[in-house]
């Protein structure tokens, strides 16, 4: 898109979260929100930096929307604090904050035109009508809805409504834009394109975007960093690659992407930094990459392997050593770019492995009920202690 | 037989339906029609037709007591409808918006109670109240009484609209820089305005045709139009009464039509969304 050329390259600093000297834009410190006996947000601490796209990811009811509403000022902070630019937001009502929110329902004012909706926040600032008109035109160009100025919300398509909501939320140039499930109401067909555009708009405005989503592929596609929430707690914060390659727990591993989990017991370590494990599902034994924490021999752990990090080889290979296991193909799902094999292991345990259909290596002998040997890449097998 | 079942109701049953409907609407509207027709009767005798005339409408204009009563009714109607609309809308907002609080369910049910309360009881209890607090009965007691019982109609109407409103609309307004009261003025009020207007018109018509409650709480010098008409009718129905009743029927019909048109247009606009 030519807009990118026009506005130049990515203005964000590279990974400010990795720089101990960087000053966060938002500091959430042990924030808590209780509804009666339920603690919806439970001791969340998080630093957000200027210009980053942060996705709060979690299943419904995990507290992610409540946390977003606490940032907007719609929910009080029962314990802990939220600081924006070093200023405690505690006593500030929503209309006194430098955040703006894009609502899941879009919440467009049905009695106002598109232009009046977008200019609503500017009108509250008491700006001159000509200034508002110019700014609204600029915003409409930014989200590519020129020509719709005089429409009413009920005359718009879902995608157009979403753009109006985005433009309206950006109008006051907030330091932080809060987006509650921005793609939820869109067709799957236009979702991917809209994700790309949203990211571009974020680069061009330079604002910090905090996006709440339950869709892990959406979070992976858009986020600079992802915060995974479960049961009101922030269980892991990291780049999409961190979350995918180094999940902190079984729960995170299961929630993000597809995964095979094996229960195992630590036996020892090799000189080249691999952990040797005894694993009932894999009789030949398993070696996996060392995690950050300490492991003790005899410690029960889980080993997680992504389907694409396994290789399915035809036939029962006689020299099935460590990281090799025999099985029978129980189901084959052809997904176009991938083929996913469901393999039943000798012990009856199911395992899922995928292969890229790159056309160069059409493997023979991988039909239904075929005997196969699955090889697990040691470097990609993750040891999970939680 | 099977053919009949396919096409719905058999013809004989449809004839019955038509007959019952005719009977029903006759019961409802023939008496009203008689009043209107005989208001154009040239004869002084109400039940004897003597040709078309509008002279009773002309003589209405010189019937001082009737005109005074009409003026009082109109004043009471407008004022009580205004009070009822403000208070009723307020109550509707509190009941829908302020979330769960102690006694909310009881209050919600209590709003509907006056809708089915016999007017005699409303009138009597208000009379006792006004006597107890020593309020002189007259214009103001009727106004207060009418505002009291029509308020709950407004509440029910506005509440029905409010529950369909997306709660995040007001939040969005606040997020964009409105104080809670500014958000109400700029977003909520315009969106419920048709229901509020419909409530006002309904309250106005309820006040205009109330006889029972007004009779209980009125005092000397405050005679509403229905009271005057009832008083005169007891001495004998005159063609003039037919005429003023026809005017009243016209006014009430207009107000009710306007109210239902407002709500209907509102519903249609929402369905489009």
Interface residues (C-beta under 8 A of the other chain):
Chain A: X72 X74 X93 X94 X95 X99 X100 X101 X103 X104 X105 X107 X109 X110 X111 X120 X121 X124 X125 X153 X154 X168 X169 X171 X172
Chain B: X166 X168 X169 X171 X172 X173 X174 X175 X176 X177 X178 X179 X180 X182 X186 X187 X190 X191 X269 X270 X272 X273
